[in-house]
Amino acid sequence: MPLYTPPRIEGAGKPTVQLPADGGGANWTGAAVDPASGVLYVFSHTRAASVSLIKPDPNRSDLNFVPDR
């Protein structure tokens, strides 16, 4: 499995699936520890996202591609 898979360009193949997405993993709520048992509890949220790039409206952006939201 590759370390990095770039987003798909509009009209070229299938969208790239990102897992976890930007709001997933163990990145929000932090962690807690139970000192009696020595167990570390970490909230994990798994959410997938379809990632693609599109050509923007030239009147709104000078970038070649922007995220398709």
C-alpha positions as CSV (number, residue, x, y, z in Angstrom):
1,M,0.0,0.0,0.0
2,P,1.5,3.4,-0.9
3,L,2.3,5.9,1.8
4,Y,0.5,8.7,-0.2
5,T,-2.2,8.5,-2.8
6,P,-2.8,11.8,-4.5
7,P,-6.4,13.0,-5.0
8,R,-8.0,12.1,-8.3
9,I,-8.2,14.8,-11.0
10,E,-11.7,15.5,-12.4
11,G,-12.7,13.1,-15.1
12,A,-9.7,10.7,-14.5
13,G,-10.6,7.4,-12.9
14,K,-12.3,6.9,-9.5
15,P,-12.1,9.3,-6.5
16,T,-9.4,8.6,-3.9
17,V,-10.7,7.4,-0.6
18,Q,-9.0,8.9,2.5
19,L,-9.4,6.9,5.7
20,P,-9.5,8.3,8.3
21,A,-10.6,11.6,6.8
22,D,-9.7,15.0,8.1
23,G,-12.1,14.7,11.0
24,G,-11.2,11.1,11.9
25,G,-8.6,9.3,13.9
26,A,-7.5,10.2,17.4
27,N,-7.2,14.0,16.8
28,W,-10.0,15.8,18.7
29,T,-11.0,14.8,22.1
30,G,-7.7,13.8,23.7
31,A,-7.2,10.9,26.0
32,A,-7.8,9.7,29.6
33,V,-5.9,7.4,31.8
34,D,-7.1,5.1,34.6
35,P,-4.3,5.2,37.1
36,A,-5.6,2.1,39.0
37,S,-5.4,-0.2,35.9
38,G,-2.8,1.7,33.9
39,V,-5.1,1.8,30.9
40,L,-5.0,4.7,28.5
41,Y,-8.3,5.4,26.7
42,V,-8.2,7.2,23.4
43,F,-11.3,8.2,21.5
44,S,-11.1,7.2,17.8
45,H,-13.5,8.3,15.1
46,T,-13.3,6.6,11.7
47,R,-14.8,8.5,8.8
48,A,-14.0,8.1,5.2
49,A,-13.9,10.8,2.6
50,S,-13.9,10.8,-1.2
51,V,-11.1,13.2,-2.4
52,S,-11.1,14.7,-5.9
53,L,-9.7,17.9,-7.5
54,I,-11.6,20.0,-10.1
55,K,-10.8,23.0,-12.3
56,P,-12.2,26.1,-10.6
57,D,-14.2,28.9,-12.2
58,P,-11.5,31.2,-13.6
59,N,-13.4,34.2,-12.4
60,R,-13.1,33.0,-8.8
61,S,-9.6,31.4,-8.6
62,D,-6.2,31.4,-10.3
63,L,-5.3,27.9,-9.1
64,N,-5.1,25.0,-11.5
65,F,-7.2,22.7,-9.3
66,V,-9.3,23.0,-6.1
67,P,-10.9,20.4,-3.8
68,D,-14.2,19.1,-5.0
69,R,-16.5,19.7,-2.0
